[in-house]
Amino acid sequence: MTSSVHAVWSSRNALRLLVRRDLAVKYQQSFLGYLWSLIEPLGMGAIYWFVFGLLYGTDTNRHLGSAADSYPLFLVTGIFAWMWTNSAIGEATNALTGQARLITTMRMPREVFPIGRVTGRFAEYLAGLPILFGLAIFFAVTTDGVKFGFNLLALPLAVLIQAILLVGLSLLLSSMNVLMRDVERFMRLVTRILFYATPIIYPLSLVQESNMPSWVKVLYELNPLVGIFQLHHAVWYPDEFPDAFLLSASVGGSLVVFLGGWWVFRRLEPAVLKEL
């Protein structure tokens, strides 16, 4: 494990070049280019704000508390972080199958290829941060719900834990998809479920105060993404900061996925190379 991580770190320049190439190829024939990484989440945020903020706003606002007056910021914060998660999982799943010739001819750690997909989608997430800060400043001036202070430190913590989780998932899924092509199709369904099983467009208190059985709530909170997205929301709303259980579940779950994904990748690498 240590030697593998060291090998990836030694190939960081190659990783940087792969990320730049992927971003250039993705947007080379697009008129709006990188703006698409902003337009899509903003459009989704507008739709969900219309549905849950206007049409069904009464119950939503009751659970949002201090964030009710700045619900668009709450939405966009979660959706921007989700776009990183969704895109990274989707593209990392076929990171090996889509670059078979490059992988079998270049002498570098194969982990670089799925990690590169996660890094590329993180670059798109960074492009949206000025939008988030602009919205936060607007709502901080016009409402009392948004707070600036030490809660801003929740952002690097959320990004770190999310990156660890996504790297582990990318290594696990990319290697398994080479041997079982159904993995890519299966993950499309899983990501749709995860979107609604994570407090992205609704507050966590809506689940905690629901009539669901307690064991269902515990299973829900064991999802590492729950604590991660609570951290994203806590950047602007300190009351959303996850409790000790949620934070432990996110950190512990992300580390388990990271270590397990790396181990599976190394174990399957000979069979993966033979298949490619």
Secondary structure, DSSP 8 states (H G I E B T S, - for coil): -HHHHHHHHHTHHHHHHHHHHHHHHHHTT-SSGGGHHHHHHHHHHHHHIIIIIIITHHHHHHHHGGGGGGHHHHHHHHHHHHHHHHHHHHHHHTTTGGGHHHHHHS-S-TTHHHHHHHHHHHHHHHHHHHHHHHHHHHHHHH-SS---SGGGGHHHHHHHHHHHHHHHHHHHHHHHHHH-THHHHHHHHHHHHHHHTSSSSS-THHHHTSSS-HHHHHHHHTSHHHHHHHHHHHTT-GGG---HHHHHHHHHHHHHHHHHHHHHHHHHHHHHHHH-
